[in-house]
Amino acid sequence: METVVKHIDPYNFGLDKNGANYVPLSPLSFIERAALVYPDHIAVIHGEWQISWKECYNRCRRLASALRKRGIGVGDTVALMAPNVPAMYEAHFAVPMIGAVLNTLNTRLDAEAIGFMLQHGEAKVLITDREYSAIMERALPMLEERPLVIDIDDPEYQGGTLLGEKDYEAFLLEGDANFEWSLPEDEWDAIALNYTSGTTGNPKGVVYHHRGAYLNAVSNILSMGMPHHSVYLWTLPMFHCNGWCYPWTMAANAGTNVCLRRVDAKAIFDAIKTHRVTHFCAAPIVHSMLINAPEEMRAGIEQRVSGCIAGAAPPASVIEGMERIGFDITHVYGLTETYGPAAVCAKQEGWDKLPLEQRAELNGRQGVRAPMQECMTVLDPATLQPVPWDGQTMGEIMFRGNPIMKGYVKNPNETEKEFAGGWFHSGDLAVVDSDGYVKIKDRSKDVIISGGENISSLEVEDVLYRHAAVIGAAVVARPDEKWGEVACAFVELKEGGQATELELIEFCRERMARFKVPKTVVFGPLVRTGSGKIQKFVLRERAKAL
């Protein structure tokens, strides 16, 4: 009888993971290194107040220690209701240092939404800024059990009331600056909880893990080409996808965080000049504000400023406008479920020699997968087969990789639905151009079907944004007896801007197929969610009533 000798793979024998060759990935290691290597480099600036990386690290350890002394630990939720202030930055490190989960609350939401999130997320601690005391006074009584409340008493803000047991700075004094924290046992452990916008129904709680946060933080540096010790201006809310992971990015970069309580064109330009800001991120609406600011506000900016734009599909006119005022803009794309940026419109050699309008069109696409994302593709949602790279065939953008959420907390059915077929389903409809770059055409629920033809609302909006008087545009379907649906445009004009319905319809007619042209134009402020997204479901109801 022949003896079968089983082959032993030498690369899987005696080569196990151990404490020397494997450490769970976590962005917490970034701040420890920044404090060790660059202890005196400025980490955070807030008004006249600034601290070094060593001081920042010590404050984070104090906060972690103080929370631990109050019984907070692994799996507990610590919620923050604050603008972009030092406490918000420090919490991104301090809370996960003890295995707890950080829930940054959207400061633009109403008390009912905040109450739901605090209850659903089972917050054990709430750190809240005085500016939002009125909302919190209404939200806290909605909870079954009141959490420990700590106030941020920021001298940069006047008003509001103190609701908590003590203020943030006093709470830090309870902690130990030499607190010995530890990395998570498993890099899959939760680090943050972020709620979706909740445009219909209750918002969903998206859970991030340490591994994804670590990788996306590094991915930001690569995507933006950030040099060491960059100076980052906080125009993007840290409550939004944990500031697209930039709190952790800036620790990895050992750069400087410039805090900004309120987004205002003058404050932004002043900060850029005073602190020689090199990078910032913002939604299209903020970029539009900067484009339309008086020229004298931006006079005196001598350094190169790199901006990152996302949050909604930006019209090419916004990217074009930012280039005109001298800012280098990179377009990124992602969702709450992908830790913010999961794709980047990576610029190619030769694009800079093209006419500005053509350059803006190329840069306005969603692009390709980010450096640390494993796969971004456009698939037929029915068959999960890739669409051809013809710039015409629409499919759904799907992702696969490490910086993808763990899932929705307490919502296994929605988690399973979003991960069907082994892909994360974005809900965004797109095409793939011949160069492999993805371009969104619409949200699946926003496509207008007129006479059997699909109309991309984003395409129509992009044209409207090119009109000199338009600062905001949203196009939705309006029921029509003959065509089934027709395009209806809701338009917000710039301050002092003038345009008539007929003028905008003619403007569109000159630039697109006639069946795509809006049949109705409604003027007025656009209704937005707390995170700045236009509430198209509200506009659709308005269009039905016209």
C-alpha positions in Angstrom: 0.0 0.0 0.0 1.4 3.3 -1.1 2.0 5.8 1.7 0.8 9.4 1.0 3.1 12.0 2.4 1.3 15.2 3.2 3.2 18.3 2.1 3.7 20.9 4.8 3.7 24.4 3.6 6.9 25.8 5.1 5.5 29.4 5.1 2.7 28.4 7.4 4.7 26.3 9.9 6.2 27.9 12.9 5.6 31.4 11.6 2.6 32.4 13.7 1.6 35.9 14.7 3.0 37.0 18.1 3.5 40.1 20.1 6.7 41.0 18.3 5.5 40.8 14.7 1.8 41.7 14.9 0.1 44.7 16.5 -3.5 45.7 15.8 -3.7 48.8 13.6 -5.2 51.9 15.4 -4.9 55.6 14.7 -4.2 56.0 18.4 -0.5 55.2 17.7 -0.2 58.3 15.6 -0.6 60.8 18.4 1.8 58.8 20.6 4.4 59.0 17.9 3.8 62.7 17.2 4.2 63.6 20.9 7.4 61.5 21.1 9.1 62.7 17.9 7.8 66.3 17.7 6.8 67.2 21.3 7.2 71.0 20.8 5.6 71.3 17.3 2.2 73.1 17.5 -0.6 70.6 17.3 -3.8 72.7 17.8 -4.6 76.4 17.5 -7.9 77.8 18.7 -8.1 81.6 18.7 -5.2 82.9 20.8 -4.8 79.4 22.5 -2.4 76.8 21.2 -0.8 73.6 22.4 2.1 71.4 21.3 1.8 67.7 20.4 3.2 66.7 23.8 0.6 68.9 25.5 -2.2 67.6 23.3 -1.2 64.0 24.0 -1.2 64.7 27.8 -4.6 66.3 27.6 -5.9 63.2 25.7 -4.6 60.9 28.4 -6.1 63.1 31.1 -9.5 62.8 29.4 -9.2 59.1 29.0 -8.2 58.7 32.6 -11.0 60.9 33.9 -13.5 58.8 31.8 -12.1 55.6 33.1 -12.4 56.8 36.7 -16.1 57.4 36.0 -16.5 53.8 35.0 -16.4 54.2 31.2 -14.7 51.5 29.3 -14.9 49.0 26.4 -18.1 49.2 24.4 -19.5 52.3 26.1 -20.5 55.3 24.0 -19.3 58.8 24.7 -21.2 61.5 22.7 -20.0 64.9 21.8 -22.1 67.9 20.7 -19.6 70.5 19.7 -18.2 72.6 16.9 -14.6 72.3 15.8 -12.9 73.1 19.1 -9.9 71.4 20.9 -12.2 69.2 23.1 -13.7 67.7 19.9 -10.2 66.9 18.6 -8.9 65.4 21.8 -12.0 63.2 22.2 -11.0 61.4 18.9 -8.0 59.9 20.8 -9.1 59.9 24.4 -12.4 58.0 24.1 -10.9 55.0 22.1 -7.9 54.9 24.4 -10.1 53.2 27.0 -11.9 51.1 24.4 -15.0 53.3 24.4 -16.8 54.4 21.2 -17.0 58.1 20.1 -20.3 59.4 18.8 -19.9 62.9 17.4 -23.4 64.5 17.0 -24.5 66.6 14.1 -24.9 70.1 15.6 -27.4 71.2 12.9 -30.0 68.6 14.0 -33.1 69.3 16.1 -33.6 68.0 19.7 -35.8 65.0 18.6 -33.0 63.7 16.3 -30.3 64.3 18.9 -32.5 62.6 21.5 -33.0 59.6 19.3 -29.2 59.2 18.7 -28.3 59.5 22.4 -30.9 56.9 23.3 -30.2 54.5 20.4 -26.4 54.8 20.9 -26.8 54.4 24.7 -24.5 57.3 25.5 -23.0 57.0 29.0 -21.3 60.4 28.7 -22.3 63.6 26.9 -19.7 66.4 26.4 -21.6 69.4 25.0 -20.7 73.0 24.1 -22.7 75.9 25.6 -23.8 76.9 22.1 -26.1 73.9 21.9 -27.5 74.1 25.4 -31.1 75.0 24.2 -31.2 71.9 22.0 -29.8 69.7 24.8 -32.2 71.0 27.4 -35.0 69.6 25.2 -33.1 66.4 24.1 -31.9 65.1 27.5 -35.4 64.7 29.1 -36.3 62.3 26.2 -33.7 59.8 27.4 -34.6 56.8 29.7 -31.4 57.5 31.7 -29.5 60.8 31.9 -25.8 60.4 31.0 -23.0 62.2 32.7 -23.0 65.7 31.2 -19.8 67.7 30.8 -19.9 71.3 29.5 -17.4 72.8 27.0 -17.1 76.4 28.3 -15.3 77.9 25.3 -14.2 81.5 25.8 -14.5 82.0 22.0 -18.3 81.7 22.4 -20.6 84.0 24.4 -24.1 82.7 25.3 -25.9 79.5 26.2 -26.0 77.9 29.6 -24.1 75.2 31.5 -26.0 72.0 31.9 -23.5 69.5 33.2 -21.8 68.4 36.4 -18.7 70.3 35.6 -16.9 72.0 32.7 -14.4 70.2 30.4 -11.2 71.8 31.7 -12.2 70.9 35.3 -13.0 67.3 34.2 -9.5 67.0 32.7 -8.0 67.7 36.1 -9.6 64.6 37.4 -7.4 62.6 35.0 -3.8 61.5 34.9 -1.5 63.0 32.2 0.6 59.8 32.5 -2.4 57.4 32.1 -1.3 54.1 30.6 -3.7 53.4 27.9 -3.6 50.4 25.5 -4.3 49.7 21.9 -7.4 47.6 21.2 -7.1 43.9 21.5 -8.6 43.6 18.0 -8.3 46.1 15.3 -11.9 45.2 14.3 -13.1 46.8 17.6 -15.4 49.8 17.2 -13.8 53.2 17.4 -16.7 55.5 16.4 -20.4 55.7 15.8 -21.7 58.0 13.1 -25.4 58.5 12.3 -26.5 59.0 8.7 -28.4 62.1 7.6 -31.8 60.3 8.1 -33.5 62.2 5.2 -36.4 59.6 5.6 -37.1 57.8 8.9 -34.7 57.5 11.7 -31.0 57.7 11.0 -28.8 54.6 10.9 -25.9 54.2 13.2 -22.7 53.5 11.2 -19.9 51.7 13.1 -16.2 52.3 12.3 -13.4 50.1 13.4 -9.8 50.9 14.4 -8.3 49.3 11.3 -10.4 51.3 8.9 -9.8 54.5 10.7 -6.0 53.9 10.6 -6.0 53.1 6.9 -8.2 56.0 5.8 -6.2 58.5 7.8 -3.1 57.4 5.9 -5.0 57.3 2.7 -5.9 61.0 3.1 -2.2 61.9 3.2 -1.5 60.0 0.0 -4.5 61.3 -1.8 -3.8 64.9 -1.0 0.0 64.7 -1.3 0.3 66.2 2.1 3.9 67.2 3.1 5.1 66.7 6.7 3.8 69.3 9.2 0.9 70.4 7.0 -1.4 73.1 8.4 -5.0 72.0 8.3 -8.0 74.4 8.7 -11.1 72.8 10.2 -13.7 74.0 7.7 -15.2 70.5 7.6 -17.2 69.6 10.7 -15.5 66.9 12.8 -18.9 65.5 13.5 -19.2 64.5 9.8 -17.6 61.0 9.3 -15.2 62.0 12.1 -14.0 64.9 9.9 -13.3 62.3 7.1 -10.7 60.8 9.5 -8.6 64.0 9.4 -8.2 64.2 13.2 -6.2 61.0 12.9 -4.6 62.1 9.6 -3.1 65.3 11.2 -1.6 63.3 14.1 0.0 60.9 11.6 1.3 64.0 9.7 2.4 65.7 12.9 0.9 68.8 11.4 -1.1 71.7 12.9 -4.9 71.8 13.4 -6.4 75.2 13.1 -9.9 75.1 14.8 -12.8 77.1 13.4 -16.0 77.4 15.4 -18.1 78.8 12.6 -17.7 78.6 8.8 -17.5 82.2 7.5 -15.7 83.4 4.4 -13.8 86.2 6.2 -12.8 83.9 9.1 -11.5 81.3 6.6 -9.4 83.7 4.6 -8.1 85.4 7.7 -7.0 82.0 9.2 -5.4 80.9 5.9 -3.3 84.1 5.9 -2.5 84.2 9.7 -1.6 80.6 10.1 -0.3 79.9 6.6 -2.9 77.1 6.1 -1.9 74.6 3.5 -4.9 72.3 3.4 -8.7 72.2 4.1 -11.7 70.2 3.2 -15.3 71.3 2.6 -18.6 70.6 0.9 -19.4 72.4 -2.4 -21.6 75.0 -0.6 -18.5 76.2 1.4 -16.4 76.4 -1.8 -19.2 78.4 -3.5 -19.1 80.9 -0.5 -15.4 81.4 -1.0 -15.7 81.8 -4.7 -18.3 84.5 -4.3 -16.6 86.4 -1.4 -15.2 89.9 -2.1 -11.8 89.8 -3.8 -10.2 91.9 -1.0 -10.9 89.1 1.5 -8.5 86.7 -0.2 -5.8 89.3 -0.9 -2.5 88.5 0.7 -2.5 84.7 0.4 1.0 83.8 -0.6 1.3 80.1 0.0 -0.2 77.3 -2.1 -3.5 76.2 -0.6 -4.9 72.7 -1.4 -8.6 72.1 -0.9 -10.6 68.9 -0.9 -14.2 69.0 -2.1 -16.9 66.4 -1.5 -20.1 65.9 0.4 -22.3 66.2 -2.7 -21.6 65.8 -6.4 -20.0 69.2 -7.1 -20.8 71.0 -10.3 -17.8 71.6 -12.5 -18.4 75.3 -12.1 -17.4 75.1 -8.4 -14.1 73.4 -9.2 -13.5 75.8 -12.0 -14.3 78.7 -9.7 -11.8 77.6 -7.0 -9.1 77.2 -9.6 -9.8 80.8 -10.7 -9.2 82.2 -7.3 -5.9 80.2 -7.0 -6.8 77.2 -5.0 -5.6 73.7 -6.0 -8.7 71.5 -5.6 -9.0 67.7 -5.4 -12.3 66.0 -5.7 -13.0 63.0 -3.4 -16.1 60.9 -3.0 -17.4 58.7 -0.3 -20.2 58.1 2.1 -20.7 57.9 5.9 -20.4 54.1 5.5 -16.9 54.4 3.8 -15.3 56.6 6.5 -15.7 59.6 4.2 -13.3 59.7 1.2 -13.2 56.3 -0.5 -12.4 57.5 -4.0 -10.3 60.4 -5.5 -10.2 62.0 -8.8 -6.5 61.5 -9.2 -5.1 64.2 -11.5 -3.1 63.0 -14.6 -0.1 64.5 -16.3 -1.2 66.8 -19.1 -4.5 67.8 -17.5 -3.0 71.1 -16.3 -2.4 72.1 -20.0 -6.0 71.7 -20.9 -8.5 74.7 -21.0 -9.9 75.5 -17.5 -13.4 74.4 -18.4 -12.2 71.0 -19.7 -9.9 70.6 -16.7 -12.8 71.2 -14.4 -15.0 68.6 -16.2 -12.3 66.0 -15.8 -11.6 66.9 -12.1 -15.3 66.9 -11.3 -15.6 63.1 -11.7 -15.7 60.8 -8.7 -12.6 59.1 -10.1 -10.9 56.0 -8.9 -10.4 54.1 -5.6 -8.5 55.9 -2.8 -5.0 54.5 -2.1 -6.1 52.3 0.9 -9.4 51.2 -0.6 -9.3 47.8 -2.2 -11.9 48.1 -4.9 -14.4 50.6 -6.3 -16.4 49.6 -9.3 -19.7 50.2 -11.1 -21.9 47.1 -11.4 -25.3 46.2 -12.8 -27.2 46.0 -9.5 -29.3 43.1 -10.8 -26.4 40.9 -12.0 -23.4 42.4 -10.1 -21.5 42.4 -13.4 -19.3 45.3 -14.3 -20.7 47.9 -16.8 -18.6 48.7 -19.9 -16.2 51.6 -19.8 -18.2 53.6 -22.4 -19.3 56.6 -20.4 -22.9 55.7 -21.1 -24.0 52.5 -19.4 -25.2 53.2 -15.9 -24.7 51.0 -12.9 -24.4 51.3 -9.2 -21.1 52.3 -7.5 -20.0 49.6 -5.1 -17.0 49.2 -2.8 -15.0 46.5 -1.2 -12.1 47.1 1.2 -11.0 47.7 4.8 -12.3 51.3 5.3 -15.9 50.1 5.0 -18.1 50.2 8.1 -18.6 47.2 10.3 -22.3 47.7 9.7 -25.3 49.5 11.2 -25.6 49.1 15.0 -28.7 47.2 16.1 -29.8 46.9 12.5 -28.8 43.6 11.0 -31.4 43.6 8.3 -30.1 46.9 6.8 -26.5 45.7 7.2 -27.2 42.6 5.3 -29.0 44.5 2.6 -26.1 47.0 2.1 -23.5 44.2 1.9 -25.5 41.9 -0.5 -23.3 39.9 -2.8 -20.2 40.8 -0.9 -20.2 44.4 -1.9 -21.1 47.7 -0.2 -23.9 49.2 -2.2 -23.6 53.0 -2.4 -27.0 53.8 -4.0 -25.3 56.1 -6.4 -25.8 55.6 -10.2 -22.7 56.2 -12.3 -20.9 55.5 -15.6 -17.3 54.5 -16.2 -15.4 56.6 -18.7 -12.9 55.0 -21.1 -10.0 55.9 -18.8 -11.6 54.0 -15.9 -12.7 57.1 -14.0 -16.2 56.9 -12.5 -18.7 59.7 -12.9 -21.9 59.8 -10.9 -25.0 60.4 -12.9 -27.6 60.4 -10.0 -28.8 58.8 -6.9 -30.9 55.8 -7.9 -34.0 57.5 -6.3 -33.3 60.8 -8.1 -33.4 59.7 -11.7 -36.2 61.3 -13.7 -37.9 59.1 -16.3 -39.5 61.3 -18.9 -41.3 59.6 -21.9 -39.2 56.5 -21.2 -35.9 58.4 -21.3 -33.7 58.7 -18.2 -32.7 62.3 -17.1 -29.8 62.7 -14.7 -30.8 65.4 -12.2 -27.1 66.1 -11.6 -26.5 66.8 -15.3 -29.3 69.4 -15.3 -28.0 70.9 -12.0 -24.5 71.2 -13.4 -25.8 73.3 -16.3 -27.8 75.5 -14.0 -24.8 76.1 -11.8 -23.0 77.6 -14.8 -25.4 80.5 -14.9 -23.8 83.6 -13.4 -26.7 84.3 -11.0 -27.1 80.8 -9.6 -25.5 79.7 -6.3 -27.7 76.6 -5.7 -29.8 74.2 -7.8 -31.7 71.0 -7.2 -33.7 69.2 -9.9 -36.4 66.7 -9.2 -39.2 64.9 -11.0 -42.6 66.5 -11.4 -45.6 64.4 -12.4 -46.7 65.1 -16.0 -49.8 63.6 -17.8 -48.1 63.4 -21.1 -44.5 62.4 -20.3 -45.0 60.7 -16.9 -42.3 62.9 -15.3 -40.6 66.1 -16.3 -37.7 68.0 -14.7 -38.5 70.7 -12.2 -35.7 72.9 -11.0 -35.5 74.6 -7.6 -33.0 77.5 -7.8 -31.3 79.7 -5.2 -29.8 82.9 -6.6 -26.6 84.6 -5.4 -27.0 87.7 -3.3 -27.9 90.5 -5.8 -28.2 87.9 -8.6 -31.2 88.1 -11.0 -32.7 85.6 -13.4 -36.2 84.7 -14.6 -37.7 81.3 -15.2 -37.7 81.8 -18.9 -34.1 82.9 -18.9 -32.9 79.8 -17.1 -35.0 77.5 -19.3 -33.5 79.0 -22.4 -30.0 78.8 -20.8 -30.5 75.0 -20.3 -32.0 74.6 -23.8 -28.9 75.9 -25.4 -26.7 73.4 -23.5 -28.6 70.1 -23.5 -31.2 67.9 -25.2 -34.7 69.4 -25.1 -36.3 66.6 -23.1 -33.8 67.2 -20.3 -34.6 70.9 -19.9 -36.6 71.8 -16.8 -40.3 72.7 -17.6 -40.6 74.6 -14.3 -38.2 76.7 -12.3 -39.0 77.6 -8.7 -36.9 80.3 -6.9 -36.0 80.4 -3.2 -33.7 79.0 -0.5 -33.0 75.2 -0.8 -34.0 73.0 2.0 -31.0 71.1 3.5 -30.4 68.4 6.0 -28.3 69.0 9.1 -25.2 67.8 7.2 -25.8 70.3 4.3 -27.3 67.9 1.8 -30.3 69.1 -0.2 -33.5 67.4 0.9 -34.8 66.3 -2.5 -37.7 64.3 -1.0 -39.1 67.6 0.3 -38.7 69.2 -3.0 -40.4 66.3 -4.8 -43.4 66.8 -2.6 -43.4 70.5 -3.5 -43.1 69.7 -7.2 -46.1 67.4 -7.0 -48.2 70.2 -5.4 -47.3 72.7 -8.2 
